[in-house]
Amino acid sequence: KGESQGTVVAGGNGRGNRFDQLSYPRYVFVDRDHSVYVSELGNHRVMKWMKGKKEGIIVAGGQGKGNVLTQLSYPKGVVVDQLGTVYVADFWNARIMRWPKGATQGSV
């Protein structure tokens, strides 16, 4: 039998740009470790929320809306491979970005 109530695993502290908030979350990906990756339209970033943590970390974007390699513009789909590389559909820039684990900028 399943749970009778849902559990907040990311955000839940109102809309905003703090590490414990989300702004217009769009797509979600869950990896083998049960970390949750969320693309956010409002903050132009992808956040990773490790299981049990109250705050996320930025794994792609987060430098405002734009088209340089450190930025995303309305990120949508997100997938993470076994090496921790994040792939993001950068909607407004019409490109797919790759962000290796720990990278400060992506590549097209």
LUMMARBA-564109 format. One record per residue: residue number from 1; residue in one letter; x, y, z of N, C-alpha, C in turn. Coordinates in pm, 1 decimal. Layout:
% residues N
resi, resn, n.px, n.py, n.pz, ca.px, ca.py, ca.pz, c.px, c.py, c.pz
NUM, A, X, Y, Z, X, Y, Z, X, Y, Z
...
//
This chain:
% residues 108
resi, resn, n.px, n.py, n.pz, ca.px, ca.py, ca.pz, c.px, c.py, c.pz
1, K, 84.1, -117.8, 0.0, 0.0, 0.0, 0.0, 88.5, 124.1, 0.0
2, G, 55.1, 222.9, -80.2, 134.2, 345.1, -91.7, 109.0, 442.3, 22.1
3, E, 185.6, 548.6, 20.8, 170.3, 654.8, 120.4, 38.5, 727.5, 100.1
4, S, -17.7, 778.2, 208.5, -143.8, 852.5, 198.7, -119.8, 1001.2, 174.6
5, Q, 5.1, 1046.8, 194.5, 40.1, 1186.4, 171.9, 170.1, 1194.0, 93.0
6, G, 184.0, 1301.1, 16.0, 308.5, 1323.9, -55.9, 414.5, 1382.4, 36.8
7, T, 538.7, 1378.2, -7.6, 651.6, 1433.0, 66.8, 723.4, 1534.0, -20.9
8, V, 754.4, 1650.0, 33.7, 829.9, 1751.0, -40.8, 974.8, 1704.8, -49.7
9, V, 1027.7, 1693.3, -172.0, 1166.9, 1651.8, -190.6, 1252.3, 1762.9, -250.2
10, A, 1190.3, 1873.3, -293.3, 1263.6, 1987.8, -348.7, 1175.4, 2111.3, -335.6
11, G, 1235.6, 2221.3, -291.3, 1158.3, 2344.7, -276.1, 1065.4, 2337.0, -156.8
12, G, 945.9, 2393.6, -173.7, 847.0, 2391.0, -66.9, 850.8, 2512.0, 23.7
13, N, 935.7, 2609.0, -6.9, 949.5, 2729.2, 75.1, 911.1, 2854.2, -2.5
14, G, 808.8, 2841.8, -84.0, 764.6, 2954.6, -165.7, 850.0, 2969.4, -290.1
15, R, 802.3, 3049.9, -383.8, 876.8, 3073.8, -507.3, 989.5, 3172.8, -479.7
16, G, 1108.4, 3144.1, -534.3, 1222.0, 3233.7, -515.2, 1348.2, 3174.8, -572.3
17, N, 1461.8, 3240.0, -542.8, 1589.4, 3194.8, -598.9, 1689.0, 3146.9, -493.4
18, R, 1643.5, 3131.6, -369.6, 1731.9, 3074.6, -267.8, 1752.5, 2925.8, -297.1
19, F, 1847.6, 2865.6, -227.8, 1877.6, 2724.3, -250.4, 1771.6, 2630.8, -192.5
20, D, 1678.3, 2685.2, -113.2, 1567.9, 2603.8, -61.5, 1436.2, 2637.4, -131.2
21, Q, 1445.6, 2704.3, -247.4, 1327.5, 2745.5, -322.2, 1340.4, 2707.9, -469.6
22, L, 1226.3, 2705.3, -536.5, 1219.9, 2686.5, -680.9, 1133.6, 2797.2, -739.4
23, S, 1153.4, 2824.7, -867.8, 1071.7, 2923.3, -938.0, 1030.9, 2865.5, -1073.1
24, Y, 905.3, 2829.8, -1083.5, 847.8, 2769.6, -1203.3, 923.1, 2643.6, -1245.5
25, P, 926.6, 2543.1, -1156.2, 990.4, 2416.4, -1193.3, 920.0, 2355.5, -1313.7
26, R, 999.3, 2297.0, -1403.2, 942.5, 2247.2, -1528.7, 956.9, 2095.7, -1542.0
27, Y, 1079.9, 2045.3, -1543.3, 1103.2, 1902.0, -1561.5, 1184.1, 1846.6, -1445.6
28, V, 1166.1, 1716.8, -1422.0, 1230.6, 1648.3, -1310.4, 1299.2, 1522.0, -1361.5
29, F, 1417.1, 1493.8, -1307.1, 1488.1, 1369.3, -1335.1, 1537.5, 1314.9, -1201.3
30, V, 1523.0, 1185.2, -1179.1, 1569.8, 1121.6, -1055.7, 1677.2, 1020.1, -1092.0
31, D, 1795.5, 1031.6, -1027.9, 1904.9, 939.4, -1059.5, 1901.8, 816.6, -967.9
32, R, 2001.2, 729.3, -984.5, 2007.6, 604.2, -907.7, 2019.1, 626.5, -757.6
33, D, 2079.4, 740.0, -719.0, 2096.9, 771.7, -576.9, 1975.3, 842.4, -518.3
34, H, 1870.8, 854.2, -598.9, 1747.2, 922.4, -559.3, 1764.7, 1072.9, -545.1
35, S, 1869.3, 1128.4, -606.7, 1881.0, 1274.1, -615.6, 1782.2, 1321.3, -720.9
36, V, 1720.7, 1436.0, -694.4, 1619.2, 1492.0, -783.3, 1678.0, 1614.6, -853.0
37, Y, 1672.7, 1614.8, -985.9, 1718.4, 1728.0, -1067.0, 1595.1, 1799.7, -1119.9
38, V, 1592.7, 1932.7, -1105.0, 1476.1, 2011.1, -1145.0, 1520.6, 2126.8, -1233.4
39, S, 1460.6, 2137.6, -1352.5, 1485.4, 2255.7, -1436.2, 1384.3, 2362.8, -1396.5
40, E, 1433.2, 2486.4, -1384.4, 1349.1, 2598.0, -1341.3, 1343.3, 2705.9, -1448.2
41, L, 1223.3, 2736.6, -1492.7, 1207.2, 2844.0, -1590.6, 1234.4, 2979.7, -1528.1
42, G, 1191.4, 3001.6, -1404.4, 1203.1, 3132.4, -1340.8, 1344.8, 3173.4, -1306.6
43, N, 1429.2, 3076.3, -1270.2, 1567.1, 3107.3, -1231.3, 1669.3, 3068.6, -1337.5
44, H, 1624.5, 3013.2, -1448.3, 1713.9, 2976.8, -1559.6, 1830.2, 2890.8, -1510.2
45, R, 1794.6, 2784.6, -1438.3, 1896.5, 2696.7, -1381.0, 1841.6, 2555.1, -1367.0
46, V, 1933.5, 2461.4, -1339.7, 1896.7, 2325.0, -1301.2, 1954.1, 2302.4, -1162.1
47, M, 1867.8, 2257.7, -1071.9, 1908.2, 2231.6, -933.9, 1911.6, 2081.2, -908.1
48, K, 2005.9, 2039.9, -823.5, 2013.4, 1900.8, -777.9, 1981.3, 1899.2, -628.5
49, W, 1885.2, 1815.6, -594.0, 1845.0, 1799.6, -454.2, 1878.0, 1656.8, -412.7
50, M, 1981.1, 1639.7, -327.7, 2017.4, 1506.8, -281.2, 1915.1, 1458.6, -178.8
51, K, 1895.2, 1329.8, -176.7, 1794.6, 1269.0, -88.9, 1812.8, 1316.8, 55.0
52, G, 1704.2, 1367.9, 113.1, 1704.3, 1410.7, 252.3, 1755.6, 1550.8, 279.0
53, K, 1807.4, 1619.8, 178.5, 1862.6, 1754.2, 197.9, 1752.7, 1859.5, 192.0
54, K, 1771.8, 1968.1, 265.1, 1675.0, 2078.2, 268.6, 1705.8, 2185.2, 164.7
55, E, 1827.8, 2182.5, 108.3, 1867.8, 2278.7, 5.6, 1927.2, 2204.5, -113.0
56, G, 1911.2, 2264.2, -230.9, 1969.5, 2208.0, -351.2, 2098.3, 2279.3, -388.0
57, I, 2164.1, 2227.5, -490.5, 2282.7, 2292.6, -545.9, 2258.5, 2316.0, -694.5
58, I, 2317.3, 2422.3, -746.9, 2303.7, 2452.8, -889.3, 2400.8, 2365.0, -967.0
59, V, 2349.7, 2291.8, -1066.0, 2436.2, 2207.2, -1148.1, 2442.8, 2254.7, -1293.0
60, A, 2360.0, 2351.7, -1330.2, 2363.8, 2409.7, -1465.5, 2294.9, 2545.5, -1460.6
61, G, 2354.3, 2643.0, -1528.7, 2295.0, 2776.2, -1533.8, 2307.4, 2848.6, -1401.4
62, G, 2202.1, 2925.8, -1368.7, 2201.9, 3000.5, -1243.7, 2270.7, 3134.8, -1250.8
63, Q, 2313.3, 3174.9, -1370.7, 2381.9, 3303.1, -1389.9, 2292.2, 3402.2, -1462.7
64, G, 2163.0, 3388.2, -1444.9, 2067.6, 3475.0, -1513.3, 2036.6, 3423.1, -1652.5
65, K, 1935.4, 3481.2, -1712.4, 1893.3, 3442.8, -1847.9, 1995.0, 3493.8, -1949.3
66, G, 2033.8, 3407.4, -2043.4, 2127.4, 3450.4, -2146.4, 2169.6, 3336.2, -2235.3
67, N, 2265.0, 3364.8, -2324.7, 2306.2, 3263.4, -2421.3, 2455.3, 3231.6, -2419.9
68, V, 2529.3, 3279.9, -2318.7, 2669.4, 3239.0, -2307.5, 2673.9, 3101.8, -2239.9
69, L, 2790.0, 3038.3, -2235.8, 2800.0, 2900.4, -2188.9, 2776.9, 2882.3, -2039.1
70, T, 2772.2, 2991.6, -1962.7, 2741.9, 2982.7, -1819.7, 2593.6, 3004.8, -1791.9
71, Q, 2514.7, 3028.8, -1896.0, 2374.3, 3064.8, -1879.3, 2280.3, 2970.4, -1953.8
72, L, 2157.0, 2969.1, -1906.7, 2047.1, 2901.8, -1974.4, 1935.7, 3004.0, -1992.0
73, S, 1844.7, 2973.4, -2081.3, 1729.9, 3060.8, -2102.6, 1604.9, 2974.2, -2116.9
74, Y, 1527.2, 2970.0, -2009.7, 1407.2, 2886.5, -2000.2, 1439.9, 2738.1, -2023.2
75, P, 1524.4, 2680.4, -1934.9, 1557.7, 2538.4, -1949.3, 1435.0, 2450.9, -1929.8
76, K, 1427.1, 2348.0, -2009.7, 1312.6, 2256.3, -1999.2, 1362.5, 2116.9, -1965.1
77, G, 1362.4, 2023.4, -2060.4, 1398.2, 1885.6, -2029.9, 1537.3, 1872.6, -1970.7
78, V, 1553.0, 1777.9, -1879.3, 1682.3, 1753.2, -1815.6, 1701.2, 1602.3, -1797.2
79, V, 1822.0, 1555.1, -1832.2, 1859.8, 1414.7, -1815.9, 2001.8, 1413.0, -1761.4
80, V, 2032.1, 1315.4, -1675.9, 2165.3, 1301.9, -1618.0, 2215.8, 1161.6, -1648.1
81, D, 2339.5, 1152.0, -1701.0, 2393.5, 1019.4, -1732.4, 2463.4, 958.7, -1610.5
82, Q, 2519.8, 838.4, -1627.6, 2581.6, 765.8, -1516.2, 2706.2, 833.4, -1461.7
83, L, 2767.5, 923.1, -1539.9, 2885.7, 996.0, -1494.6, 2849.6, 1125.6, -1423.3
84, G, 2719.9, 1156.9, -1417.2, 2676.2, 1280.9, -1353.4, 2672.3, 1399.7, -1447.0
85, T, 2690.9, 1376.0, -1577.1, 2681.2, 1483.8, -1675.3, 2534.5, 1519.3, -1695.8
86, V, 2505.0, 1649.4, -1686.7, 2368.0, 1698.8, -1700.3, 2347.4, 1747.7, -1843.3
87, Y, 2240.8, 1701.8, -1906.3, 2201.9, 1746.4, -2040.4, 2071.5, 1823.9, -2026.8
88, V, 2069.7, 1946.1, -2081.0, 1954.5, 2034.4, -2063.5, 1905.5, 2084.8, -2198.4
89, A, 1774.5, 2078.5, -2219.4, 1712.8, 2142.7, -2336.0, 1698.9, 2290.8, -2302.5
90, D, 1785.7, 2371.9, -2362.5, 1788.6, 2517.0, -2339.9, 1691.5, 2580.3, -2439.7
91, F, 1566.2, 2588.1, -2400.5, 1454.0, 2618.9, -2489.6, 1471.4, 2747.6, -2569.9
92, W, 1489.7, 2859.2, -2502.6, 1491.9, 2988.8, -2570.6, 1612.2, 3001.8, -2663.9
93, N, 1722.5, 2934.4, -2630.8, 1843.4, 2939.9, -2713.3, 1847.6, 2830.1, -2819.5
94, A, 1745.4, 2747.0, -2825.6, 1733.8, 2641.0, -2926.7, 1859.5, 2554.1, -2933.5
95, R, 1900.2, 2504.4, -2816.4, 2020.6, 2420.7, -2810.5, 2007.4, 2320.4, -2696.8
96, I, 2088.0, 2215.8, -2704.5, 2100.6, 2119.7, -2595.5, 2237.5, 2143.4, -2533.3
97, M, 2238.8, 2169.2, -2403.3, 2364.0, 2197.6, -2332.6, 2408.0, 2075.4, -2252.7
98, R, 2539.4, 2056.8, -2244.1, 2599.0, 1949.4, -2164.0, 2681.9, 2014.4, -2053.4
99, W, 2656.2, 1974.5, -1930.1, 2728.8, 2025.9, -1814.1, 2792.8, 1907.4, -1741.2
100, P, 2924.1, 1883.2, -1760.2, 2988.9, 1774.9, -1685.9, 2978.8, 1799.6, -1535.0
101, K, 2983.1, 1693.6, -1458.5, 2973.2, 1703.7, -1312.7, 3077.7, 1802.0, -1260.3
102, G, 3034.1, 1900.9, -1181.4, 3124.0, 1999.5, -1122.5, 3162.3, 2114.8, -1213.1
103, A, 3114.7, 2116.0, -1337.1, 3151.9, 2221.5, -1432.1, 3086.6, 2354.5, -1396.2
104, T, 3154.9, 2464.7, -1428.6, 3098.9, 2598.2, -1406.9, 3039.1, 2655.0, -1534.4
105, Q, 3061.6, 2586.4, -1644.5, 2996.0, 2625.7, -1769.1, 2968.7, 2501.4, -1851.5
106, G, 2873.5, 2514.6, -1941.3, 2836.3, 2402.1, -2025.4, 2897.0, 2412.5, -2163.2
107, S, 2863.6, 2315.8, -2247.1, 2902.8, 2318.3, -2387.8, 2781.4, 2278.8, -2469.9
108, V, 2785.5, 2317.9, -2596.4, 2673.0, 2289.5, -2685.7, 2698.9, 2158.2, -2755.8
//
